[in-house]
Amino acid sequence: MQNAWLESYATRTCWLGWGGDEFALVAPGPVAAKQAHSLAEELQQRASEVTRGLYALAGKTVDYAGVSAGVIAVRLVSVDQALELADAAMYREKRQRKQSNGAE
């Protein structure tokens, strides 16, 4: 799953580090705030789309809805602040997904 997401960004210059089931992607983006936030939203959607699918796990098939990604566009913040903001964005995404699935 991680490889599917990484391959979708193969043409972009970026730095990636991960540990456990969480990882961070840092890449340059547009200078204009509106464009940067639009790109962050697109990246969040793409992360979910490229990881969505049927996966074989321990002899069973899992229909996975895709990762919940915390994607943000920031400037002039520390690494710790950026990670906190991304973490909060990820949990917002998870809550929204749960509310959407509960409404069906």
VOBA-1610 file (N, C-alpha, C; in pm, whole numbers, padded with zeros to 5 digits, always signed):
BEGIN
Met+00083-00118+00000Met+00000+00000+00000Met+00088+00125+00000Gln+00189+00123+00085Gln+00280+00237+00092Gln+00345+00261-00043Asn+00383+00153-00112Asn+00447+00167-00243Asn+00354+00231-00345Ala+00224+00196-00340Ala+00129+00256-00433Ala+00124+00407-00416Trp+00123+00451-00291Trp+00119+00595-00265Trp+00248+00660-00309Leu+00361+00599-00277Leu+00490+00657-00313Leu+00507+00665-00464Glu+00464+00561-00535Glu+00477+00561-00680Glu+00397+00673-00745Ser+00287+00713-00684Ser+00207+00820-00741Ser+00278+00956-00732Tyr+00381+00965-00650Tyr+00458+01089-00635Tyr+00598+01077-00692Ala+00624+00973-00768Ala+00759+00945-00816Ala+00818+01057-00899Thr+00737+01136-00966Thr+00789+01242-01052Thr+00812+01373-00977Arg+00777+01378-00850Arg+00792+01501-00773Arg+00919+01493-00687Thr+00985+01606-00669Thr+01098+01612-00578Thr+01043+01616-00436Cys+01087+01522-00353Cys+01033+01519-00218Cys+01126+01444-00124Trp+01098+01454+00003Trp+01168+01381+00106Trp+01065+01301+00182Leu+01096+01177+00211Leu+01000+01093+00278Leu+01069+01021+00393Gly+01003+01019+00507Gly+01052+00942+00620Gly+00933+00878+00687Trp+00948+00757+00736Trp+00835+00693+00801Trp+00881+00603+00915Gly+00788+00575+01002Gly+00812+00486+01114Gly+00679+00427+01156Gly+00676+00297+01174Gly+00549+00233+01209Gly+00450+00247+01095Asp+00330+00290+01126Asp+00228+00304+01021Asp+00206+00450+00982Glu+00298+00537+01021Glu+00287+00678+00985Glu+00413+00721+00911Phe+00394+00810+00816Phe+00508+00864+00745Phe+00477+01006+00701Ala+00583+01077+00667Ala+00567+01218+00628Ala+00627+01240+00490Leu+00560+01319+00414Leu+00605+01357+00281Leu+00620+01509+00283Val+00736+01556+00247Val+00761+01700+00243Val+00803+01735+00102Ala+00734+01830+00043Ala+00763+01867-00095Ala+00738+02015-00115Pro+00810+02076-00207Pro+00782+02217-00237Pro+00646+02228-00305Gly+00583+02340-00284Gly+00452+02362-00345Gly+00443+02503-00398Pro+00326+02539-00448Pro+00307+02675-00500Pro+00322+02779-00389Val+00366+02895-00426Val+00383+03005-00330Val+00248+03063-00291Ala+00157+03075-00386Ala+00026+03134-00359Ala-00054+03041-00266Ala-00108+03098-00158Ala-00178+03020-00057Ala-00296+02942-00115Lys-00376+03004-00200Lys-00493+02936-00256Lys-00451+02813-00336Gln-00348+02827-00417Gln-00300+02715-00497Gln-00238+02606-00407Ala-00167+02648-00305Ala-00104+02552-00214Ala-00209+02469-00141His-00315+02534-00093His-00421+02461-00023His-00499+02370-00118Ser-00517+02414-00241Ser-00584+02333-00342Ser-00501+02208-00372Leu-00370+02225-00384Leu-00281+02112-00408Leu-00281+02017-00289Ala-00283+02069-00168Ala-00287+01983-00048Ala-00413+01898-00049Glu-00526+01957-00086Glu-00652+01883-00092Glu-00644+01773-00199Glu-00585+01807-00314Glu-00569+01708-00421Glu-00480+01592-00376Leu-00371+01623-00306Leu-00281+01519-00258Leu-00349+01429-00156Gln-00432+01487-00070Gln-00506+01407+00028Gln-00599+01311-00043Gln-00670+01358-00142Gln-00762+01273-00216Gln-00687+01164-00291Arg-00574+01200-00351Arg-00495+01103-00425Arg-00441+00994-00333Ala-00397+01032-00213Ala-00346+00934-00118Ala-00452+00829-00088Ser-00574+00873-00069Ser-00683+00780-00041Ser-00713+00694-00163Glu-00719+00756-00280Glu-00753+00684-00403Glu-00652+00576-00439Val-00523+00607-00430Val-00422+00509-00473Val-00402+00397-00373Thr-00452+00412-00252Thr-00439+00304-00153Thr-00569+00228-00133Arg-00677+00275-00194Arg-00807+00208-00185Arg-00802+00079-00267Gly-00865-00027-00213Gly-00873-00150-00292Gly-00892-00273-00207Leu-00889-00386-00274Leu-00901-00516-00208Leu-00762-00569-00179Tyr-00737-00607-00055Tyr-00607-00657-00012Tyr-00624-00792+00054Ala-00531-00885+00025Ala-00530-01015+00091Ala-00451-01001+00220Leu-00513-01042+00330Leu-00449-01030+00460Leu-00485-01152+00544Ala-00383-01230+00579Ala-00403-01349+00663Ala-00512-01440+00608Gly-00507-01463+00476Gly-00603-01553+00414Gly-00742-01495+00392Lys-00760-01369+00422Lys-00890-01303+00402Lys-00872-01186+00307Thr-00981-01143+00248Thr-00978-01027+00161Thr-01037-00908+00237Val-00962-00799+00237Val-01005-00678+00306Val-01037-00571+00201Asp-01156-00516+00208Asp-01195-00406+00121Asp-01158-00277+00194Tyr-01044-00221+00157Tyr-00987-00106+00229Tyr-01028+00024+00161Ala-01079+00118+00238Ala-01127+00246+00185Ala-01014+00343+00151Gly-00892+00310+00187Gly-00778+00398+00160Gly-00732+00467+00287Val-00611+00520+00282Val-00554+00584+00400Val-00627+00714+00433Ser-00621+00749+00559Ser-00664+00881+00603Ser-00535+00962+00612Ala-00522+01060+00525Ala-00398+01136+00518Ala-00420+01278+00570Gly-00326+01325+00648Gly-00329+01464+00694Gly-00235+01545+00607Val-00289+01610+00508Val-00208+01687+00413Val-00232+01834+00438Ile-00125+01908+00454Ile-00135+02050+00484Ile-00043+02131+00394Ala-00072+02257+00381Ala+00014+02352+00310Ala+00054+02457+00413Val+00182+02465+00443Val+00227+02559+00545Val+00352+02633+00500Arg+00374+02747+00564Arg+00496+02825+00546Arg+00536+02879+00681Leu+00662+02889+00701Leu+00717+02954+00819Leu+00671+02892+00950Val+00669+02760+00957Val+00640+02690+01081Val+00753+02591+01107Ser+00767+02552+01233Ser+00870+02454+01266Ser+00824+02316+01219Val+00916+02222+01215Val+00883+02085+01179Val+00780+02029+01277Asp+00801+02053+01406Asp+00706+02005+01507Asp+00566+02062+01485Gln+00559+02191+01453Gln+00429+02253+01428Gln+00363+02194+01304Ala+00441+02173+01200Ala+00387+02115+01076Ala+00334+01974+01102Leu+00408+01894+01177Leu+00364+01758+01207Leu+00237+01758+01292Glu+00229+01852+01386Glu+00106+01865+01468Glu-00014+01901+01381Leu+00005+01995+01289Leu-00103+02036+01200Leu-00145+01921+01108Ala-00047+01848+01057Ala-00078+01733+00970Ala-00151+01624+01047Asp-00109+01601+01170Asp-00174+01501+01254Asp-00320+01539+01279Ala-00342+01667+01310Ala-00479+01715+01333Ala-00562+01701+01205Ala-00502+01728+01089Ala-00573+01714+00962Ala-00609+01568+00936Met-00520+01477+00971Met-00546+01335+00953Met-00666+01291+01038Tyr-00668+01335+01164Tyr-00780+01296+01251Tyr-00911+01360+01207Arg-00907+01481+01149Arg-01028+01541+01091Arg-01079+01455+00976Glu-00987+01410+00892Glu-01022+01324+00779Glu-01086+01194+00828Lys-01029+01135+00932Lys-01084+01010+00988Lys-01226+01034+01042Arg-01247+01144+01114Arg-01380+01175+01167Arg-01480+01195+01054Gln-01439+01270+00951Gln-01528+01295+00838Gln-01564+01165+00768Arg-01467+01077+00754Arg-01492+00949+00688Arg-01591+00865+00770Lys-01571+00862+00902Lys-01661+00787+00988Lys-01803+00843+00982Gln-01816+00977+00982Gln-01949+01039+00974Gln-02014+01008+00840Ser-01936+01009+00732Ser-01991+00977+00599Ser-02037+00834+00593Asn-01959+00742+00649Asn-01996+00600+00646Asn-02115+00574+00737Gly-02127+00648+00846Gly-02240+00631+00938Gly-02370+00682+00879Ala-02361+00776+00787Ala-02480+00836+00727Ala-02540+00750+00618Glu-02463+00648+00571Glu-02512+00564+00460Glu-02615+00466+00507
//
